[in-house]
Amino acid sequence: MSTQGQRLKKIRLELNLSQDELGKKLGVSKQYVSNIEADRNVLNNEKLVCLLSDFNININYILAGLEEPFISAKTSITDDFRQNVKIILKEEGLIAKL
């Protein structure tokens, strides 16, 4: 099974982004992205939600390596979906507030 860092790297490469470019889109440094990809760190909850909603990433993929990395183009990210992701993360204790 792959690690979160390996999955993030796969996503980044599929988006044709450098570590620096992805970092800027997430509001973090290139080093932060590098550390996650090298499994020296994990995505914090705020950046995880940003990644999920801004890039149509499948939560099952990034957290557990299940299913496909991206939500199908036929399915659009809605405000309801974003809210549901936040509720799930809150229930799991991954974020403190909505």
SULBEL-V936326 format. One record per residue. N is the residue number from 0. PHI is phi in degrees with one decimal (none if undefined). Layout:
((N,PHI) (N,PHI))
//
This chain:
((0,none) (1,-81.1) (2,-93.4) (3,-59.0) (4,-62.2) (5,-65.0) (6,-67.8) (7,-62.5) (8,-62.4) (9,-60.3) (10,-60.9) (11,-59.0) (12,-67.0) (13,-66.2) (14,-83.4) (15,57.7) (16,-115.2) (17,-78.5) (18,-59.6) (19,-63.5) (20,-64.6) (21,-64.3) (22,-57.9) (23,-63.7) (24,-67.8) (25,-91.8) (26,77.5) (27,-132.1) (28,-82.5) (29,-59.2) (30,-63.0) (31,-61.3) (32,-62.6) (33,-58.8) (34,-65.0) (35,-68.3) (36,-62.4) (37,-90.2) (38,61.1) (39,-91.3) (40,-153.9) (41,-122.9) (42,-60.2) (43,-76.4) (44,-61.9) (45,-62.1) (46,-72.1) (47,-63.2) (48,-62.1) (49,-60.7) (50,-61.0) (51,-62.2) (52,-81.6) (53,-78.4) (54,-118.1) (55,56.1) (56,-82.0) (57,-78.0) (58,-59.5) (59,-64.2) (60,-72.8) (61,-66.4) (62,-84.6) (63,-128.4) (64,75.9) (65,-100.0) (66,66.7) (67,-93.3) (68,-63.0) (69,-113.8) (70,-73.6) (71,-53.7) (72,-61.4) (73,-71.7) (74,-104.3) (75,-97.6) (76,-72.9) (77,-114.5) (78,-61.1) (79,-61.7) (80,-63.4) (81,-58.2) (82,-64.5) (83,-63.4) (84,-61.1) (85,-62.5) (86,-63.7) (87,-60.9) (88,-63.8) (89,-66.3) (90,-61.4) (91,-82.6) (92,77.2) (93,-87.3) (94,-136.3) (95,-86.4) (96,-140.7) (97,-90.4))
//
